[in-house]
Amino acid sequence: MTRGPTKTAEDGREAKGFARLDAEAFPAFEPGAVWLVGAGPGAPGLMSLLCYHAMQACDVVVYDALVNPDILRWVRADVELEYAGKRGGRPSPTQRDISLRLIELARAGKRVLRLKGGDPFMFGRGGEECQHLAQAGVVFRIVPGITAGVGGLAYAGIPATHRDTNHAVMFLTGHDASGKMPANVNWAAVATASPVIVMYMAVKNLAEIAAALMAGGRPTGDPVTIISNASLPQQLVQTTTLAAAGAFVREHDPPTPAIVVVGPAADWRSLLDWYGPDLRENRIG
Ligand code: SAH
C-alpha cells in the first residue's frame, strides 16, 4: 500500500468537522472572474465543496429559478443575490440579457458566482453563457454539479445504469426553445437506441413524446417513472406506462420540476427506494 504525504497540523487536519474546509487551499476567486457553478438537483447536501467555497468567496450570486432557496441560505451574508429567472408574469430575461449582465458585473471587478440547478452544462444553457464570457475575454471557471437526471434518479432508488437492465442511458430534453417537443430529435432512432431514456422538461409534452416513441417501436407497456422535486422533502415519484403516460399527466398533473424515466431501470425502485418520509425532515438531503 502506498502512503500519502504526511499530514501536519498546518494542513487543517487539526480542525474539526467543516472547520477543516477553511484551512484548505481552495482556488482563488479572482475579482472580475465568473464561476459557473452547478448547485445540484435541490438538496443542499448535494452541492460540491467548490460550490460551497464559491458561495463564501464571491461578491454577487446570479441564480436561476431552479436553485433551491435553502441553498442560498449558505451564501455569505453580505453577498448580493440577483435573480435571473422569470418573475411574476414578467417575461424572463433572454439568455443574451443574462450573459451581458454577467459580463457587466465581471467588468465592474466583481467575483461573480453564476449559480444554476443541477449541472451547468446539462440542459442548463451553461455552454451558451460560457461562450459569451469567452468571447468577451472574461475569465471563467466551471464547477460541475450533480445533474437531476442522475442524482434525481438516485433519490428515487433508480440506478441510471445497472448491468442487469441497461448498458446505455440516454439524456434528452422534451422541450425546444419554443416549448414544443423538439423536432430535430430522431424519435424513431431514440425509441430503440437505449433501454433507458432520461428526459428533462418532458412533462408538458409527454403525450406527444410517448406517441413518437411508440411509433418508433418502443413497447407500449414500457414503464414510465415521473420524479418530481427530486431530492427535496416534497419529492413525489409516480409511475405509469408509455401507452398511458399522456392520460396520466392530464389526470395527475405531476408537480415540476420533474424528470421522466422511460424503461426498466425503474423496476429497481421496488427494492431500492430508500428516501422515505422519516429521512425527508432533514433539509440537507
Ligand atoms: N442543469 C439542470 C437541468 C436544467 S433543465 C440539471 O443538470 O439538472 C430543467 C429541468 O431539469 C427540469 O425541467 C427538470 O426536468 C429537471 N430538474 C431539475 N431539478 C429537478 C428536481 N429537483 N427534480 C426533478 N427534476 C429536476
Boltz pocket constraint, residues with backbone or C-beta under 6 A from the ligand:
constraints:
  - pocket:
      binder: B
      contacts: [[A, 40], [A, 41], [A, 42], [A, 66], [A, 116], [A, 117], [A, 118], [A, 119], [A, 120], [A, 121], [A, 122], [A, 123], [A, 124], [A, 146], [A, 147], [A, 148], [A, 149], [A, 152], [A, 199], [A, 200], [A, 201], [A, 202], [A, 227], [A, 228], [A, 229], [A, 230], [A, 231], [A, 232], [A, 256], [A, 257], [A, 258], [A, 259], [A, 260]]
      max_distance: 6.0
